[in-house]
Amino acid sequence: MQYFQVQRGKQGTKGQKQIMQENTDTLNFYRNMILGAAGIYFAVGMIFFDSFPALDLTLMTFAGIVFTCCYRFMASMATPKLAADGSILDEGCDLNIEGGIAEHVKDLVILTSGTVVLGTISTYFWLLWLLAPCRGAQLLWTNILGPWFFQETPKEPEERVLDKKQRKLERRMKYR
């Protein structure tokens, strides 16, 4: 019954130590996901195939580069800054915040892991990676290009005065 209760009031803030612990847990989870996907790929490949196709090895190398870059980026975001006496100056970015860039990086790790695991079945599953640039284009359009193209032009001060006069005249005509 506790799962269906609606949270009321303001959401509490997290402390520095809690953010650091959650960041460590998140990094461990995604490290295990990366190692698990690569392990499944190579274990299944060694059991069922005599040799890996050159295209699959190339794509797996690229996946390894993506995994490394994503993990290092998340680790650098979560690195706390400590003072000389060991006290925490800054706990680093919260990797679990909604709408942050870490969320998109984690999505890329999940997509790449799924693609690697499914790539053991067929080479055609590597085409799922094309979802990443599609998502990037969608984010670029909705957050940057769309608002920039469709923003209203700012009115000149003279036009604002004329608009005020026009509204004032319309109100006078309305009450007569």
C-alpha positions as CSV (number, residue, x, y, z in Angstrom):
1,M,0.0,0.0,0.0
2,Q,3.0,2.3,0.6
3,Y,3.9,2.2,-3.1
4,F,0.7,4.0,-4.2
5,Q,0.8,6.9,-1.8
6,V,1.2,10.4,-3.3
7,Q,4.1,12.4,-2.0
8,R,3.0,15.7,-0.6
9,G,5.0,18.8,0.1
10,K,8.5,19.7,-0.9
11,Q,11.0,17.0,-1.8
12,G,13.9,16.9,0.6
13,T,17.4,17.7,-0.4
14,K,20.2,15.3,-0.3
15,G,23.3,15.7,1.8
16,Q,26.9,15.6,0.5
17,K,27.6,12.2,1.9
18,Q,24.4,10.8,0.4
19,I,25.1,12.2,-3.0
20,M,28.7,10.8,-2.9
21,Q,27.3,7.3,-1.9
22,E,24.7,7.3,-4.6
23,N,27.3,8.4,-7.2
24,T,29.5,5.5,-6.1
25,D,26.6,3.1,-6.3
26,T,25.6,4.4,-9.8
27,L,29.2,4.1,-11.1
28,N,29.5,0.6,-9.8
29,F,26.1,-0.3,-11.4
30,Y,27.1,1.0,-14.8
31,R,30.6,-0.5,-14.6
32,N,29.0,-3.9,-13.9
33,M,26.6,-3.4,-16.8
34,I,29.5,-2.6,-19.2
35,L,31.6,-5.5,-18.0
36,G,28.5,-7.8,-18.1
37,A,27.6,-6.8,-21.7
38,A,31.2,-7.3,-22.9
39,G,31.5,-10.6,-21.0
40,I,28.3,-11.9,-22.5
41,Y,29.4,-10.9,-26.0
42,F,32.8,-12.6,-25.8
43,A,31.5,-15.7,-23.9
44,V,28.8,-16.4,-26.4
45,G,31.1,-15.6,-29.3
46,M,33.8,-18.0,-28.0
47,I,31.3,-20.8,-27.3
48,F,29.3,-20.7,-30.5
49,F,31.7,-19.3,-33.1
50,D,35.1,-20.3,-34.3
51,S,36.1,-16.7,-34.9
52,F,34.6,-13.3,-34.6
53,P,33.7,-11.5,-37.8
54,A,35.8,-8.5,-38.6
55,L,32.8,-6.1,-38.7
56,D,31.7,-7.3,-35.3
57,L,35.1,-6.8,-33.8
58,T,35.3,-3.3,-35.2
59,L,31.9,-2.5,-33.8
60,M,32.8,-4.0,-30.5
61,T,36.0,-1.9,-30.4
62,F,33.9,1.2,-31.1
63,A,31.5,0.1,-28.3
64,G,34.5,-0.2,-26.0
65,I,35.5,3.3,-26.8
66,V,31.9,4.5,-26.1
67,F,31.8,2.6,-22.9
68,T,35.2,4.0,-21.7
69,C,34.3,7.6,-22.6
70,C,30.9,7.4,-21.0
71,Y,32.2,5.9,-17.8
72,R,35.1,8.3,-17.5
73,F,32.8,11.2,-18.1
74,M,30.4,10.1,-15.4
75,A,33.4,9.4,-13.0
76,S,34.8,12.9,-13.6
77,M,31.4,14.4,-13.0
78,A,31.1,12.6,-9.7
79,T,34.6,13.2,-8.4
80,P,34.4,15.1,-5.1
81,K,36.7,18.0,-4.3
82,L,38.4,17.6,-1.0
83,A,40.3,20.1,1.2
84,A,43.8,19.5,2.5
85,D,42.4,18.3,5.8
86,G,40.1,15.8,4.1
87,S,36.9,17.7,4.4
88,I,34.5,17.8,1.5
89,L,34.5,21.1,-0.4
90,D,32.3,19.8,-3.3
91,E,30.6,16.4,-3.6
92,G,30.6,16.5,-7.4
93,C,27.6,16.5,-9.7
94,D,24.6,14.3,-8.7
95,L,24.5,11.5,-11.3
96,N,21.0,10.6,-10.5
97,I,19.4,14.0,-11.0
98,E,16.5,14.0,-13.5
99,G,17.1,15.9,-16.7
100,G,20.8,16.3,-16.3
101,I,23.5,15.4,-18.8
102,A,24.4,12.3,-16.8
103,E,21.0,10.9,-17.6
104,H,21.7,11.0,-21.3
105,V,25.1,9.5,-20.8
106,K,23.6,6.7,-18.8
107,D,21.0,6.2,-21.6
108,L,23.9,5.8,-24.0
109,V,25.5,3.2,-21.9
110,I,22.2,1.3,-21.6
111,L,21.7,1.5,-25.4
112,T,25.2,0.4,-26.1
113,S,25.0,-2.5,-23.6
114,G,21.7,-3.7,-25.2
115,T,23.2,-3.4,-28.7
116,V,26.3,-5.4,-27.7
117,V,24.3,-8.2,-26.1
118,L,21.8,-8.4,-29.0
119,G,24.8,-8.2,-31.4
120,T,25.7,-11.7,-30.3
121,I,22.5,-12.9,-32.0
122,S,22.9,-11.1,-35.3
123,T,25.0,-8.4,-36.8
124,Y,21.9,-6.5,-37.8
125,F,21.2,-5.6,-34.1
126,W,24.2,-3.3,-34.3
127,L,21.8,-1.0,-36.3
128,L,20.1,-0.2,-33.0
129,W,23.0,2.2,-32.4
130,L,21.4,4.5,-34.9
131,L,18.9,5.4,-32.2
132,A,21.6,7.5,-30.4
133,P,22.1,10.1,-33.2
134,C,18.3,10.2,-33.6
135,R,17.9,11.0,-30.0
136,G,20.7,13.5,-30.1
137,A,19.0,15.3,-33.1
138,Q,15.7,15.3,-31.2
139,L,17.3,16.9,-28.2
140,L,19.1,19.4,-30.3
141,W,15.8,20.4,-32.1
142,T,13.6,20.6,-29.0
143,N,16.1,22.3,-26.7
144,I,18.2,24.6,-29.0
145,L,17.1,24.8,-32.6
146,G,13.3,24.8,-32.3
147,P,13.1,27.6,-29.8
148,W,15.7,29.6,-31.6
149,F,13.9,29.3,-35.0
150,F,10.4,29.9,-33.6
151,Q,11.0,32.6,-31.0
152,E,9.0,35.8,-31.3
153,T,10.9,38.9,-32.5
154,P,11.1,41.5,-29.7
155,K,8.9,44.5,-30.3
156,E,10.3,47.9,-30.7
157,P,9.5,50.5,-28.0
158,E,7.4,52.5,-30.4
159,E,5.3,49.5,-31.3
160,R,4.7,48.9,-27.6
161,V,3.5,52.4,-27.1
162,L,1.2,52.1,-30.1
163,D,-0.1,48.8,-28.8
164,K,-1.0,50.4,-25.5
165,K,-2.7,53.3,-27.2
166,Q,-4.6,50.9,-29.4
167,R,-5.8,48.9,-26.4
168,K,-6.8,52.1,-24.6
169,L,-8.8,53.2,-27.6
170,E,-10.5,49.8,-27.8
171,R,-11.5,50.0,-24.2
172,R,-13.0,53.5,-24.6
173,M,-14.9,52.4,-27.6
174,K,-16.1,49.3,-25.8
175,Y,-17.6,51.3,-22.9
176,R,-19.4,53.9,-25.1
